[in-house]
Amino acid sequence: MAARPVGGQKPFHVVSPVLESLSLSKAVGTKVFMKLENVQPSGSFKIRGIGHLCQDAAKKGCRHFVCSSGGNAGLAAAYAARQLGLPITVVVPSSSGPTPVRKLEELGATVEVYGKVWDDANRRAQELAKAEGWVSIHPFDHPLVWEGHASLVRELKDSLEAKPGAIVVAVGGGGLLAGVVAGLQQVGWQDVPIIAAETWGAHSFHEALKAGRLVTLSDADVTSVATCLVAKTVAARALECARECQVLSQVVEDAEAVRAVEQFLDDERLLVEPACGAPLAVLYSGRLQRLQSEGRLPSPLRSVLLVVCGGSNIHTAQLRALKSQLGME
């Protein structure tokens, strides 16, 4: 299904399916719906906001895109650039591994590997963006990105019979969270609690919430295998969102996220990456029920909506390697 045109331009994302998961519903004790963003053309929700930003930049005369990415943002930007017929350079950190590099090159992007983590790659991308006619496409911290991601919630309003009791999302830099909050405000659902899931070693949002201000993780703190979640500092807008809506932070171990990825593959025949494993682990591990028992979520709870954020940067051999790396075999 195609998405509706915004501002006269047809967006690059599709209206993704919403399906009930019987296995997750059983695990949680209430109906769980999945918003399958892993079926987007670029493999993740990122195409919503990044596609929107790229279209706007092209309209304003951009001649060359540059994007820093742990994987999914770059794939979305490369897909959008290809659709728009414009060149793009994507800077990825060495932690991203070979899979996104290969996929980016298949989309026609020029790829530069720089630094160990996304923050390093982003500094390099900002340097490149100083060239005349080049435009930086930020992976998560831009109002047009959030505006594009908000389309996800408008689709939920169209497809669900009633508003959910909670929405579960992964948080990396905070772009999806900002977009979901914008969407909830647009459709009048701002009272729906959001469970924001991260992995330890990529938990900059959790630290920011705890401190009440932005916190930058040190290099030593950045240890998670969920490389798509790794931003040493979340967008300031993510922290603002927590003041505007009820946002409950949950942090899971890498092994829990990877185990949830494997369980989800068995249950739903869908292979997603560890970044998506974090919100899955919240549901599989009983954390949602714990939030209910602590009085932080209502009990009983209306349906739960899980954003299945993406699966571009994973394959079965990599899943086996991650299990081995974490001592899970």
Salt bridges, closest charged atoms under 4 A:
GLU37 OE1 - ARG48 NE 2.70
ASP56 OD2 - LYS60 NZ 2.96
GLU106 OE2 - ARG102 NH1 3.27
GLU112 OE2 - ARG124 NE 2.60
ASP120 OD1 - ARG123 NH2 2.60
GLU127 OE1 - ARG124 NH1 3.33
GLU147 OE2 - HIS52 NE2 2.70
GLU155 OE2 - HIS13 NE2 3.85
GLU155 OE1 - LYS35 NZ 2.57
GLU155 OE2 - ARG48 NH1 2.76
ASP158 OD2 - ARG4 NH1 3.79
ASP191 OD2 - LYS163 NZ 2.72
GLU207 OE2 - HIS203 NE2 3.64
GLU207 OE2 - LYS210 NZ 3.40
ASP219 OD1 - LYS232 NZ 2.33
GLU240 OE1 - ARG237 NH1 3.09
GLU244 OE2 - ARG237 NH1 2.78
GLU256 OE2 - ARG287 NH1 2.75
GLU262 OE2 - LYS323 NZ 2.74
GLU294 OE1 - ARG296 NH1 3.58
GLU329 OE1 - LYS323 NZ 3.51
